[in-house]
Amino acid sequence: MPCQLCGLDHQQAHTLCHDCWNDLPWLKQHVQRQHCQILAACHYQFPIDRLIHHYKYQQQLHYQTVLSHCLLQLSLPKVDAIVAMPISKQRLIQRGYNQMQIIAKNIATQQKIALWQPIIRTAQHSQKGLSRLERLQAIHQQFKIKAEEYKRYQRVLVIDDVVTTGSSFVAMRDALQRLGCTQVEFACIAVANSKIRPT
Ligand SMILES: [Zn+2]
């Protein structure tokens, strides 16, 4: 099978060829956003930005393998369960899938740990024109604990594709702590400069 990026060389387990994989805009470090330490695999730059975009918005689901492998390159903390960043029902209907739920499932299988989703996200409205504080409050109100959910896991890893301001991670952490989680860790595929909005 040819590399999913250049289409020239043979792909490896991560579906890229050796050179394309090595040339990804690797970061593999913690970044800090609003008192949240987030482990980030890459910078949000070409070509990872394109891969994420095609995977997320254009049903290019075959990119799930390379994107899962990017997260697996990180020294992931030891946890009891993986939690994908939830998306609202309205987004789920539009998109047809939660792109991070698919990747979370891949990672849970590979790491032999549980996949968990105790949080629901209500409608994600546009945040244009809101002040920073209003935006933070709006995001916090989006994350709700599922009514039937009870504390099952204490240490969890929340994963998302692109992190900019980190506000959704902060809101997720608060919701999971309300549920009784004692350790909430974060990892993302790519981190964008908070001044630049991902497409
Ligand atoms: Zn290649």
Residues whose N, C-alpha, C, O or C-beta is under 5 A from the ligand:
A	BS01	ZN	C3 L5 C6 G7 L16 C17 C20
